[in-house]
Amino acid sequence: MAVQHPPATTADLRSPLVTAARGSRRPTSWWGAILVVLVALLATGLVGSAGLAFEAGSLAYQLVFTWSFLAGILLLAAWLRFKEGRSFASVGFLGPIAAGWARFGIGIVTGAASLAAVTGILVLLGAYGRSEPPAAATSGFAALAAVALLLIGFAIQGSAEEIWYRGFLLQTSALRMRLGWAMALQAALFGVSHAANPGDFSIVALANIILVGIFLGYLALGQGSLWLVCGWHAGWNWCQGNVLGIPVSGQGMNNSLLFMAPTGEASATVSGGSFGVEGSAVLTVLLAIAAVLAGMYYYRRARRGWTV
């Protein structure tokens, strides 16, 4: 049975995603939430460093990289249970489980379709095209099993970042400051956390990742849960790295159905350069529009009342 929340007033537009954190017996401060997220990132990095034993971009490397995000998820789950005294589900996995997984699946499809659409626009602009696979790469039918397996990995990786930023950090800070500041906080930290990635991490790339954080933040608030945005994030990264063979936030992958790359006919500002399409100014425009639409969606849902 769906849980119906009363319509929001102009004084209270908080999403069920945020109000779920009110069940904490020992709440975390907004700055404490930042520290918890940073420790989760550190734990993930330490576990993921085991992947350095394998060739960068290889199947083994990518499996270690994506599955290492479980370390950060488990660390946060322990914090919620033993420090705050609330369930892991309260971080954003609300409502009926079956409906949640359905939203997750829809998110994967829409995330992959979004990435494919952006790449298609870059192809039409002459900025992107098919490329030869790297020397150690596996592509086409031979990569099919690896590509399917890596979807699970990206489901873990994408969900972890949504749990940390759009879940724990956004809900914790939104209870202690204005929503706009809370949104900016989680999006900014999300953007800066990608600064150490390989590739051309430009101002455009930083702006794009921050805009993704705002877009997914308002989408999660409008949904009242993380199910859809976790799937969207997973589908976007998976399609980018293992379907189209484009670097994911600067990280190249050697197992993909296709391989695409900048043509050289457009500047790195347009194509994104070695950082991938996430460094493209074309994406900046699209994400700005998407963020505005997601914000409108959230406020419309808030004024009509919530159903999770």
C-alpha positions as CSV (number, residue, x, y, z in Angstrom):
1,M,0.0,0.0,0.0
2,A,1.4,3.4,-0.9
3,V,2.1,5.8,1.9
4,Q,0.3,9.1,1.4
5,H,1.8,12.2,3.0
6,P,-0.2,15.4,3.5
7,P,0.2,18.2,1.0
8,A,3.1,20.5,1.7
9,T,2.6,24.1,2.8
10,T,4.8,27.0,1.6
11,A,6.6,26.7,5.0
12,D,7.3,22.9,4.6
13,L,8.3,21.6,1.2
14,R,10.5,18.8,2.6
15,S,10.4,15.6,0.7
16,P,9.9,12.2,2.4
17,L,13.5,11.6,1.4
18,V,14.5,14.3,3.9
19,T,12.0,13.7,6.6
20,A,13.0,10.0,6.8
21,A,16.1,11.2,8.6
22,R,14.0,12.6,11.4
23,G,13.9,9.1,12.8
24,S,17.5,9.4,13.9
25,R,18.0,9.0,17.7
26,R,21.4,10.6,17.5
27,P,21.5,12.9,14.4
28,T,24.6,13.8,12.6
29,S,25.4,17.5,12.0
30,W,25.8,18.7,8.4
31,W,29.5,19.1,8.8
32,G,29.7,15.6,10.4
33,A,27.9,14.2,7.4
34,I,30.6,15.7,5.1
35,L,33.2,13.9,7.2
36,V,31.3,10.6,7.0
37,V,31.1,10.9,3.2
38,L,34.8,11.7,3.0
39,V,35.6,8.6,5.1
40,A,33.4,6.5,2.9
41,L,35.2,7.8,-0.1
42,L,38.6,7.0,1.5
43,A,37.5,3.5,2.4
44,T,36.3,2.9,-1.1
45,G,39.6,4.2,-2.5
46,L,41.7,2.0,-0.2
47,V,39.7,-1.1,-1.2
48,G,39.7,-0.1,-4.9
49,S,43.5,0.3,-4.9
50,A,43.7,-3.5,-5.1
51,G,42.7,-2.9,-8.7
52,L,46.1,-1.4,-9.4
53,A,47.4,-4.9,-9.6
54,F,45.6,-5.3,-12.9
55,E,45.8,-3.4,-16.2
56,A,43.9,-0.2,-16.2
57,G,40.6,-0.5,-17.9
58,S,40.6,-4.3,-17.9
59,L,37.7,-6.4,-16.8
60,A,39.4,-7.3,-13.5
61,Y,40.4,-3.7,-12.9
62,Q,36.8,-2.5,-13.5
63,L,35.3,-5.2,-11.3
64,V,37.5,-4.2,-8.4
65,F,36.9,-0.5,-9.0
66,T,33.1,-0.8,-9.1
67,W,32.6,-3.4,-6.4
68,S,35.0,-1.5,-4.0
69,F,32.1,1.0,-3.5
70,L,30.5,-1.6,-1.3
71,A,33.0,-0.6,1.3
72,G,31.7,2.9,1.5
73,I,28.1,1.7,1.5
74,L,28.8,-0.7,4.4
75,L,30.6,2.0,6.4
76,L,27.7,4.4,6.0
77,A,25.2,1.6,6.9
78,A,27.2,0.9,10.1
79,W,27.2,4.7,10.9
80,L,23.4,4.9,10.5
81,R,22.8,1.8,12.6
82,F,25.2,2.3,15.5
83,K,25.6,6.1,15.7
84,E,22.3,7.4,14.5
85,G,20.2,4.4,15.5
86,R,18.1,4.3,12.3
87,S,17.8,1.8,9.4
88,F,19.8,1.9,6.2
89,A,16.5,2.0,4.3
90,S,15.8,5.5,5.8
91,V,18.6,6.9,3.7
92,G,16.3,6.8,0.7
93,F,14.9,3.3,0.0
94,L,11.4,4.0,1.0
95,G,8.1,2.5,0.0
96,P,7.3,-1.0,-1.3
97,I,10.4,-3.0,-2.4
98,A,8.9,-4.3,-5.6
99,A,8.0,-0.8,-6.7
100,G,11.4,0.4,-5.7
101,W,13.2,-2.1,-7.9
102,A,10.8,-1.2,-10.8
103,R,11.9,2.4,-10.4
104,F,15.5,1.3,-10.3
105,G,15.0,-0.5,-13.6
106,I,13.3,2.5,-15.2
107,G,16.3,4.6,-14.0
108,I,18.8,2.3,-15.7
109,V,16.9,2.5,-19.0
110,T,16.5,6.3,-18.9
111,G,20.0,6.9,-17.7
112,A,21.4,4.8,-20.6
113,A,19.1,6.5,-23.1
114,S,20.1,9.9,-21.8
115,L,23.8,9.2,-22.3
116,A,23.1,7.8,-25.8
117,A,21.1,10.9,-26.7
118,V,23.8,13.2,-25.6
119,T,26.4,11.2,-27.6
120,G,24.1,11.3,-30.6
121,I,24.0,15.1,-30.4
122,L,27.8,15.2,-30.3
123,V,27.9,12.9,-33.4
124,L,25.5,15.1,-35.3
125,L,27.8,18.1,-34.4
126,G,30.8,16.2,-35.8
127,A,32.5,16.1,-32.4
128,Y,32.2,12.3,-31.9
129,G,32.5,9.2,-34.0
130,R,33.3,5.5,-34.0
131,S,36.9,4.7,-33.1
132,E,39.1,1.6,-33.2
133,P,39.2,-0.4,-29.9
134,P,42.4,0.0,-27.8
135,A,45.0,-2.7,-28.3
136,A,44.0,-4.7,-25.2
137,A,40.2,-4.1,-25.6
138,T,37.4,-6.6,-26.2
139,S,34.5,-5.3,-28.2
140,G,31.4,-6.5,-30.0
141,F,29.8,-9.9,-29.4
142,A,33.0,-11.1,-27.6
143,A,32.5,-8.4,-24.9
144,L,28.8,-9.2,-24.3
145,A,29.2,-11.3,-21.2
146,A,31.6,-8.8,-19.6
147,V,29.4,-5.9,-20.5
148,A,26.4,-7.6,-18.8
149,L,28.5,-8.4,-15.7
150,L,29.7,-4.8,-15.4
151,L,26.2,-3.5,-15.3
152,I,26.1,-5.0,-11.8
153,G,29.3,-3.3,-10.9
154,F,28.0,0.1,-12.1
155,A,24.7,-0.5,-10.2
156,I,26.9,-0.7,-7.1
157,Q,29.1,2.2,-7.9
158,G,26.3,4.5,-9.1
159,S,24.1,3.6,-6.1
160,A,26.9,4.3,-3.7
161,E,27.3,7.9,-4.9
162,E,23.6,8.5,-4.7
163,I,23.4,7.0,-1.2
164,W,26.3,9.3,0.0
165,Y,25.4,12.5,-1.7
166,R,21.6,12.6,-2.7
167,G,20.8,10.4,0.3
168,F,22.7,10.9,3.5
169,L,24.4,14.3,2.9
170,L,21.3,15.9,1.3
171,Q,18.8,14.7,3.8
172,T,21.0,15.4,6.8
173,S,21.9,19.0,5.7
174,A,18.4,19.8,4.5
175,L,17.1,19.3,8.0
176,R,19.6,21.9,9.3
177,M,19.7,24.6,6.6
178,R,17.7,26.0,3.7
179,L,17.2,23.5,0.9
180,G,19.1,25.5,-1.7
181,W,22.2,25.5,0.5
182,A,21.8,21.8,1.2
183,M,21.5,21.1,-2.5
184,A,24.5,23.2,-3.4
185,L,26.6,21.5,-0.6
186,Q,26.0,18.0,-1.8
187,A,26.5,18.9,-5.5
188,A,29.7,20.8,-4.9
189,L,31.2,18.0,-2.8
190,F,30.1,15.5,-5.6
191,G,31.8,17.7,-8.2
192,V,35.1,18.2,-6.3
193,S,35.3,14.5,-5.5
194,H,35.9,13.9,-9.2
195,A,38.8,16.3,-9.5
196,A,41.4,13.6,-9.0
197,N,40.0,11.5,-11.9
198,P,42.2,11.0,-15.0
199,G,41.6,12.9,-18.1
200,D,41.1,16.6,-18.8
201,F,39.2,17.7,-15.7
202,S,38.3,21.2,-16.8
203,I,36.0,23.9,-15.4
204,V,33.4,22.6,-17.8
205,A,33.7,19.1,-16.4
206,L,33.4,20.4,-12.9
207,A,30.3,22.4,-13.8
208,N,28.7,19.4,-15.4
209,I,29.2,17.1,-12.5
210,I,27.8,19.7,-10.1
211,L,24.8,20.1,-12.4
212,V,24.3,16.4,-12.4
213,G,24.3,16.5,-8.6
214,I,21.6,19.2,-8.7
215,F,19.6,17.4,-11.3
216,L,19.6,14.1,-9.5
217,G,19.1,15.9,-6.2
218,Y,15.9,17.5,-7.2
219,L,14.8,14.3,-9.0
220,A,15.4,12.3,-5.8
221,L,13.5,14.8,-3.7
222,G,10.6,14.7,-6.2
223,Q,10.5,10.9,-6.1
224,G,10.8,10.9,-2.3
225,S,13.4,8.1,-2.6
226,L,16.7,7.1,-4.2
227,W,15.5,4.2,-6.3
228,L,15.2,6.0,-9.6
229,V,18.3,8.1,-9.4
230,C,20.4,5.1,-8.4
231,G,19.3,3.3,-11.5
232,W,19.8,6.5,-13.7
233,H,23.4,6.9,-12.4
234,A,24.2,3.3,-13.1
235,G,22.6,3.3,-16.6
236,W,24.5,6.5,-17.5
237,N,27.9,5.2,-16.4
238,W,27.4,1.7,-17.8
239,C,26.2,2.9,-21.3
240,Q,29.1,5.4,-21.4
241,G,31.8,3.0,-20.4
242,N,30.7,-0.4,-21.6
243,V,28.2,0.2,-24.4
244,L,29.8,3.1,-26.2
245,G,33.3,2.8,-24.9
246,I,33.7,6.4,-23.8
247,P,35.7,7.3,-20.7
248,V,33.6,7.5,-17.6
249,S,34.6,10.8,-15.9
250,G,38.0,10.3,-17.5
251,Q,38.4,6.6,-16.7
252,G,38.7,4.5,-19.9
253,M,37.2,1.0,-20.1
254,N,38.5,-1.9,-22.2
255,N,35.3,-4.0,-22.5
256,S,32.6,-2.4,-24.6
257,L,30.1,-3.2,-27.3
258,L,31.4,-0.2,-29.3
259,F,34.1,2.4,-29.0
260,M,33.6,6.1,-29.7
261,A,35.9,9.0,-29.3
262,P,36.3,12.7,-30.2
263,T,36.8,13.2,-34.0
264,G,39.3,16.0,-33.6
265,E,37.0,18.3,-35.7
266,A,35.7,20.0,-32.6
267,S,37.5,21.5,-29.6
268,A,37.9,19.6,-26.3
269,T,35.4,22.1,-24.9
270,V,32.7,20.8,-27.2
271,S,33.7,17.1,-27.2
272,G,34.9,16.8,-23.6
273,G,38.3,15.7,-24.7
274,S,39.9,12.8,-22.8
275,F,37.4,13.2,-19.9
276,G,34.6,11.9,-22.0
277,V,31.2,13.5,-22.9
278,E,31.0,14.7,-19.2
279,G,33.5,17.4,-20.1
280,S,31.5,18.7,-23.0
281,A,30.0,22.2,-23.0
282,V,27.0,20.8,-25.0
283,L,26.2,18.7,-22.0
284,T,26.4,21.8,-19.7
285,V,23.5,23.3,-21.6
286,L,21.5,20.1,-21.5
287,L,22.1,19.5,-17.8
288,A,21.2,23.1,-16.9
289,I,17.8,22.5,-18.6
290,A,17.4,19.2,-16.9
291,A,18.2,20.6,-13.5
292,V,15.6,23.4,-13.9
293,L,13.0,20.8,-15.0
294,A,13.9,18.5,-12.1
295,G,13.5,21.5,-9.7
296,M,10.1,22.3,-11.1
297,Y,9.1,18.6,-10.8
298,Y,10.1,18.6,-7.1
299,Y,8.2,21.8,-6.2
300,R,5.1,20.6,-8.1
301,R,5.2,17.3,-6.2
302,A,5.8,19.1,-2.9
303,R,2.7,21.3,-3.3
304,R,0.5,18.4,-4.4
305,G,1.5,16.0,-1.6
306,W,3.7,13.0,-1.6
307,T,3.1,9.3,-2.4
308,V,6.0,7.0,-1.9
